[in-house]
Amino acid sequence: MKKVITSLFSDQNGVISMKRLCGLICTLTLCFVLIVNIYKPVIQLPSALIDSIALLAFGCLGLTSAEKIWEKQKKEDKVD
């Protein structure tokens, strides 16, 4: 189980990626806050705060995906 979790946060070189970790934390936090806010709307959250957390999560996870694509293209260019 530890290997699976470590591999989720590691890049191709086996190094822990802080972008993936930050993206996951932002996503989990956003989901938790929105679910709690549905059942107990005690505090009205500003939409700018929700949008910023969502954009941060999207940016972190999107950047790691983009890096994978660009790295594959660089390897293919070197081979050709």
One Martini backbone bead per residue (centre of mass of N, CA, C, O) as a GRO file, in nm:
protein
   80
    1MET     BB    1   0.057   0.063  -0.019
    2LYS     BB    2   0.300   0.254  -0.003
    3LYS     BB    3   0.384   0.230  -0.304
    4VAL     BB    4   0.127   0.347  -0.427
    5ILE     BB    5   0.136   0.625  -0.292
    6THR     BB    6   0.421   0.700  -0.386
    7SER     BB    7   0.359   0.674  -0.697
    8LEU     BB    8   0.149   0.907  -0.711
    9PHE     BB    9   0.382   1.136  -0.614
   10SER     BB   10   0.564   1.045  -0.841
   11ASP     BB   11   0.778   1.061  -1.080
   12GLN     BB   12   0.973   0.917  -1.323
   13ASN     BB   13   1.232   0.931  -1.108
   14GLY     BB   14   1.101   0.901  -0.797
   15VAL     BB   15   1.017   1.184  -0.719
   16ILE     BB   16   0.865   1.393  -0.523
   17SER     BB   17   0.573   1.578  -0.603
   18MET     BB   18   0.450   1.884  -0.506
   19LYS     BB   19   0.222   1.928  -0.709
   20ARG     BB   20   0.059   1.675  -0.645
   21LEU     BB   21   0.024   1.725  -0.344
   22CYS     BB   22  -0.112   2.003  -0.366
   23GLY     BB   23  -0.347   1.915  -0.548
   24LEU     BB   24  -0.468   1.708  -0.352
   25ILE     BB   25  -0.514   1.895  -0.111
   26CYS     BB   26  -0.698   2.095  -0.259
   27THR     BB   27  -0.915   1.894  -0.346
   28LEU     BB   28  -0.991   1.783  -0.066
   29THR     BB   29  -1.060   2.054   0.065
   30LEU     BB   30  -1.280   2.141  -0.132
   31CYS     BB   31  -1.467   1.899  -0.093
   32PHE     BB   32  -1.507   1.924   0.211
   33VAL     BB   33  -1.619   2.214   0.223
   34LEU     BB   34  -1.862   2.170   0.030
   35ILE     BB   35  -2.000   1.944   0.189
   36VAL     BB   36  -2.033   2.095   0.456
   37ASN     BB   37  -2.189   2.340   0.326
   38ILE     BB   38  -2.443   2.180   0.249
   39TYR     BB   39  -2.525   2.081   0.553
   40LYS     BB   40  -2.364   2.353   0.690
   41PRO     BB   41  -2.450   2.687   0.628
   42VAL     BB   42  -2.295   2.896   0.826
   43ILE     BB   43  -2.081   2.977   0.609
   44GLN     BB   44  -2.020   3.205   0.360
   45LEU     BB   45  -1.841   3.155   0.089
   46PRO     BB   46  -1.631   3.287  -0.115
   47SER     BB   47  -1.593   3.255  -0.453
   48ALA     BB   48  -1.290   3.331  -0.471
   49LEU     BB   49  -1.187   3.103  -0.288
   50ILE     BB   50  -1.291   2.865  -0.449
   51ASP     BB   51  -1.157   2.939  -0.719
   52SER     BB   52  -0.860   2.940  -0.619
   53ILE     BB   53  -0.846   2.644  -0.530
   54ALA     BB   54  -0.930   2.522  -0.800
   55LEU     BB   55  -0.698   2.648  -0.970
   56LEU     BB   56  -0.466   2.526  -0.809
   57ALA     BB   57  -0.536   2.232  -0.857
   58PHE     BB   58  -0.541   2.246  -1.166
   59GLY     BB   59  -0.250   2.350  -1.199
   60CYS     BB   60  -0.094   2.125  -1.060
   61LEU     BB   61  -0.213   1.882  -1.224
   62GLY     BB   62  -0.165   2.003  -1.510
   63LEU     BB   63   0.147   2.032  -1.499
   64THR     BB   64   0.213   1.730  -1.473
   65SER     BB   65   0.084   1.650  -1.741
   66ALA     BB   66   0.250   1.837  -1.925
   67GLU     BB   67   0.528   1.720  -1.853
   68LYS     BB   68   0.480   1.439  -1.966
   69ILE     BB   69   0.431   1.522  -2.258
   70TRP     BB   70   0.698   1.679  -2.306
   71GLU     BB   71   0.889   1.444  -2.233
   72LYS     BB   72   0.798   1.252  -2.458
   73GLN     BB   73   0.872   1.444  -2.693
   74LYS     BB   74   1.174   1.467  -2.630
   75LYS     BB   75   1.237   1.164  -2.659
   76GLU     BB   76   1.138   1.139  -2.956
   77ASP     BB   77   1.334   1.354  -3.075
   78LYS     BB   78   1.600   1.204  -2.994
   79VAL     BB   79   1.548   0.942  -3.158
   80ASP     BB   80   1.505   1.085  -3.452
   0.00000   0.00000   0.00000
